[in-house]
Amino acid sequence: MSNIYKEGLHILATLKEVAMDKLSTYESFALLIQALITAHDLKDLGSVFHNFEGGGFTAVVCLSESHISIHTWPEYALLNMDIYLSNFSRVNDAVVEQLFAALQDYFGGVVHDLVKVKR
């Protein structure tokens, strides 16, 4: 294994005008994210999902490669998304882009803010 650090891709995004049924509870999102983790051969180290009283949820998935987090606000029809995978054992930049595209497709809405950082 090389001791040269390889920067990973980190995507931070806010989606607006998202359908309420995708923002209110985490159950269908949890099924999707587990399927995506399996499909992309990522290693899930543990997840926390929480539905808030009155609607909205937060989800944080810790991966050996790093993390995925989602925070929703149905009252504003928006969500914040954070996806980062390191490139330690393999180059995961394309996987980060594919995860973002899959989650954007799932939630719908309009990308309001989008930041891509190599770190």
Secondary structure, DSSP 8 states (H G I E B T S, - for coil): --------EEEEEEEES--HHHHS-SHHHHHHHHHHHHHTT--EEEEEEEE-TTS-EEEEEEETTEEEEEEEEGGGTEEEEEEEE--SSS--HHHHHHHHHHHHHHH-SEEEEEEEEE-
